[in-house]
Amino acid sequence: MRIRKLRLLLEQYGDTTLRDIIVEIYRQLPKQVIEEKELDLMLSQFAKYKGLQKEQEQPTVEQTIEQTEQFIQLAYDLHYLEPNELVSLREQKNWYVTAKRLLKHLRHYIGRKNGTRVAFEEFFFLLSSAAGEEPLFLSNDPFRLIKVTQVELFEELVGYYKLEAPDQTWMQRAIYTAVKVPIDVDTERSDLFLAVLTHCTNNSERESYVALLNNHAKKLQMKVRVDADMLLLYQEIRFAELHALIALRELERAEAMLFTEYIPYFSHRSTPFRYYLDLLEQAGLEEEHERIERVGRRKHIHF
């Protein structure tokens, strides 16, 4: 129903009926909607609510950056986690409402000023830290609450890296971030590496991507035998590298790396071998898929 028609309809009811209608509507609304839309504030302090709504419609780019930086600093100082005078309990509970609003405004200005991209990057790091490293909010699944995945936000960030530095610098920065950033429960680190690959739009960029991943993997090889975390990171880097080689149709290189740099770093050969078969299938390389299956059988790999 359009607002104009709604107003005309409500005019025919008396105050008592209108109160009953409002109570019934409120009763039917999910709790999350009430919190996100700040309906309790609207009902208790309507004038203040309207003022806040007007302020939040679209701040200037400078205000957006300032508000984001303030939100980030308050979070790192644990003001969204512990009782304090700067952030009320209601704001602590509804921190994700503020986060969603800030993300919306950052995206609005992202192409206009580099400072907005810096704020976006810091915003991504904050959510990643809260999800995978230390509690900063009353919930530990920030990406779910603002209804965006870590991979989606990271892929968006990589796009901004590329806009700022069209040479190989953007790729180095993106891969370094993928290696170092904390990850949430819904994300594999290899997902972040593959998000970088989506921005490699030609063979030259894909070759550079493979070379950079290979360099990172080689730096880890001395540590993987004694550090389980380093071993997992190594495996995920090599997985992304295989993915890129298949995209380049460098199948001989991919197969060689599979048996010399990937399979030896798993306790069971079948797991990485199945990964590789799945990559070939996803790429539509049916003949190569069948050939590698035959190779696996000759090498007595159970898959």
C-alpha positions in Angstrom: 0.0 0.0 0.0 1.3 3.5 -0.8 1.8 6.0 2.0 -0.8 8.4 0.7 -3.4 5.6 0.6 -2.3 4.6 4.1 -2.8 8.1 5.5 -6.3 8.3 4.0 -7.2 4.9 5.5 -6.0 5.8 9.0 -8.0 9.0 9.0 -11.2 7.0 9.4 -10.1 5.5 12.8 -10.3 7.0 16.2 -7.4 7.2 18.7 -8.3 4.0 20.5 -8.4 2.0 17.3 -5.2 3.5 16.1 -3.5 2.5 19.4 -4.7 -1.0 19.0 -3.5 -1.2 15.4 0.0 0.1 16.4 0.2 -2.5 19.3 -0.9 -5.3 17.0 1.7 -4.3 14.3 4.4 -4.1 16.9 3.5 -7.5 18.2 3.8 -9.1 14.7 7.2 -7.6 14.0 10.3 -9.8 14.4 12.7 -8.6 17.2 15.5 -8.1 14.8 13.4 -5.7 12.7 12.5 -3.7 15.8 16.1 -3.4 16.7 17.4 -2.6 13.3 14.8 0.1 12.6 15.1 1.5 16.2 11.3 1.3 16.5 11.5 1.5 20.4 13.2 4.9 20.0 10.6 6.0 17.5 7.7 5.2 19.8 9.3 6.6 23.0 11.0 9.7 21.5 9.5 10.4 18.1 11.1 13.9 17.6 14.6 12.6 18.4 14.0 9.6 16.1 13.1 11.8 13.2 16.1 14.0 13.9 18.4 11.0 13.8 16.8 9.7 10.7 17.5 13.0 8.9 21.1 13.1 10.1 21.7 9.5 8.9 20.1 10.0 5.4 23.4 10.9 3.8 26.3 12.6 5.6 29.1 14.3 3.6 32.1 12.4 2.6 34.1 14.1 5.4 31.5 13.2 8.0 31.4 9.6 6.7 35.1 9.2 7.1 35.0 10.8 10.5 32.1 8.7 11.7 33.8 5.5 10.4 37.1 6.3 12.1 35.3 7.1 15.4 33.3 3.8 15.2 36.6 1.8 14.6 38.4 3.5 17.4 35.6 3.0 19.9 35.5 -0.7 18.9 39.2 -1.2 19.3 39.0 0.5 22.7 36.3 -2.1 23.7 33.6 0.5 24.1 31.2 -1.7 22.3 32.0 -4.6 24.6 32.3 -3.2 28.1 30.1 -0.8 30.1 31.2 2.8 29.5 29.9 6.4 29.2 30.7 6.8 25.5 28.5 4.0 24.1 25.2 3.2 25.6 24.0 -0.4 26.2 21.4 0.0 23.4 24.2 1.1 21.0 26.3 -1.8 22.1 23.6 -4.3 21.3 22.8 -2.6 18.0 26.3 -2.0 16.9 25.7 -3.8 13.6 23.0 -1.3 12.7 25.6 1.5 12.8 28.1 -0.7 10.9 25.6 -1.4 8.1 24.8 2.4 7.8 28.5 3.3 7.7 29.2 0.6 5.0 26.3 2.0 2.9 27.8 5.6 3.2 31.3 4.4 2.5 30.2 2.7 -0.7 28.4 5.8 -1.8 31.6 7.9 -1.7 34.1 5.2 -2.5 34.9 6.4 -6.0 35.2 10.0 -5.1 38.0 10.2 -2.5 40.9 8.0 -1.6 40.3 8.7 2.1 37.1 6.8 1.8 38.9 3.7 0.5 41.3 3.9 3.5 38.3 4.0 5.8 36.8 1.0 4.0 40.0 -1.0 4.4 40.2 -0.2 8.1 36.5 -1.1 8.4 37.2 -4.5 6.8 40.2 -5.1 9.1 38.0 -4.2 12.2 35.3 -6.7 11.3 37.9 -9.4 10.4 39.6 -8.9 13.8 36.3 -9.1 15.6 35.4 -12.3 13.7 38.7 -14.2 14.0 41.0 -12.8 16.6 39.5 -10.9 19.5 36.1 -10.0 20.8 35.3 -6.4 20.0 31.5 -6.6 20.0 28.8 -8.5 21.9 28.6 -11.0 19.0 31.5 -12.8 17.3 29.9 -13.2 13.8 30.1 -9.5 12.6 29.9 -10.4 8.9 26.7 -12.4 9.3 25.0 -9.6 11.2 25.7 -6.9 8.6 24.6 -9.5 5.9 27.8 -9.6 3.9 30.5 -12.3 3.8 34.1 -11.6 4.5 35.1 -12.8 1.0 32.6 -10.4 -0.6 33.9 -7.5 1.3 37.5 -8.5 0.7 36.9 -8.9 -3.1 35.4 -5.4 -3.1 38.5 -4.1 -1.2 40.9 -5.7 -3.8 39.0 -3.8 -6.5 39.8 -0.6 -4.7 43.5 -1.6 -4.4 43.6 -2.1 -8.1 42.0 1.3 -8.8 44.7 3.0 -6.8 47.7 1.0 -8.2 47.2 -0.5 -11.6 50.6 -2.1 -11.7 51.6 -5.3 -9.7 51.6 -3.3 -6.5 47.9 -3.9 -6.0 48.3 -7.6 -6.3 51.1 -7.7 -3.8 49.1 -5.7 -1.3 46.0 -7.9 -1.8 47.9 -11.2 -1.4 49.7 -9.8 1.7 46.3 -8.9 3.2 44.9 -12.4 2.3 47.8 -14.0 4.1 47.7 -11.8 7.3 44.1 -10.9 8.0 42.2 -12.9 10.6 39.4 -15.0 9.0 35.9 -15.8 10.3 34.3 -19.2 10.7 32.6 -19.1 7.3 35.8 -18.3 5.4 38.7 -20.4 4.1 41.9 -18.4 3.5 42.1 -19.9 0.0 38.7 -18.1 -0.6 40.6 -14.8 -0.1 43.4 -15.8 -2.4 40.8 -16.7 -5.1 39.1 -13.4 -4.6 42.4 -11.8 -5.7 42.4 -14.0 -8.8 39.0 -12.7 -9.8 40.6 -9.3 -10.4 43.3 -10.8 -12.6 41.6 -10.2 -16.0 44.4 -11.2 -18.4 47.1 -13.9 -18.6 49.9 -11.5 -17.7 48.2 -10.7 -14.4 47.5 -14.3 -13.7 51.1 -15.2 -14.3 52.2 -12.5 -11.9 49.6 -13.8 -9.4 51.1 -17.4 -9.7 54.6 -16.0 -9.2 53.7 -14.1 -6.1 51.9 -17.1 -4.6 54.9 -19.3 -5.3 57.2 -16.8 -3.6 55.0 -16.8 -0.5 54.8 -20.6 -0.5 58.6 -21.0 -0.7 59.1 -18.8 2.3 56.9 -21.1 4.3 58.5 -24.4 3.3 61.1 -24.4 6.1 58.4 -24.0 8.7 55.6 -26.3 7.5 57.0 -29.5 9.1 56.9 -28.0 12.6 54.1 -25.5 12.5 50.5 -26.7 11.8 49.2 -23.2 11.0 52.0 -22.6 8.5 51.3 -26.0 6.9 47.6 -25.1 6.5 48.5 -21.7 5.0 51.0 -23.4 2.6 48.3 -25.8 1.4 45.8 -23.0 0.8 48.3 -21.0 -1.2 49.2 -23.9 -3.4 45.5 -24.6 -3.9 45.0 -21.1 -5.2 48.1 -21.4 -7.3 46.7 -24.6 -8.9 43.5 -22.8 -9.6 45.3 -20.1 -11.4 47.4 -22.4 -13.5 44.3 -24.2 -14.6 42.7 -20.9 -15.5 45.8 -20.2 -17.6 45.5 -23.7 -19.1 49.1 -24.4 -18.0 48.1 -28.0 -17.3 51.6 -29.5 -17.4 52.8 -27.0 -14.9 49.8 -27.6 -12.7 50.2 -31.4 -12.8 53.9 -31.1 -11.9 53.1 -28.8 -9.0 50.3 -31.2 -7.8 52.7 -34.1 -7.4 55.9 -32.2 -6.2 54.6 -29.2 -4.2 51.1 -30.0 -3.1 50.4 -33.7 -2.5 53.6 -34.2 -0.4 52.3 -31.8 2.2 49.1 -33.7 3.0 49.0 -36.8 5.3 46.8 -38.6 2.7 47.4 -38.2 -1.0 43.7 -38.7 -1.8 42.6 -35.3 -0.4 44.6 -33.0 -2.5 44.1 -35.2 -5.5 40.4 -34.9 -5.2 40.8 -31.1 -4.9 42.6 -31.1 -8.2 40.1 -33.3 -10.0 37.3 -31.0 -8.8 39.2 -28.0 -10.2 39.5 -29.7 -13.6 35.8 -30.5 -13.5 34.8 -26.9 -12.6 37.0 -25.7 -15.5 35.2 -28.0 -18.0 38.4 -30.0 -18.8 36.8 -33.4 -19.1 39.6 -35.0 -21.1 42.2 -33.8 -18.7 40.0 -34.9 -15.8 39.8 -38.5 -17.2 43.5 -38.6 -17.9 44.4 -37.5 -14.4 42.1 -40.1 -13.0 44.1 -42.7 -14.9 47.3 -41.3 -13.6 45.9 -41.5 -10.0 45.0 -45.1 -10.5 48.5 -46.0 -11.8 49.9 -44.3 -8.7 47.5 -46.2 -6.4 45.8 -43.0 -5.2 42.3 -43.9 -3.7 39.9 -41.1 -4.6 
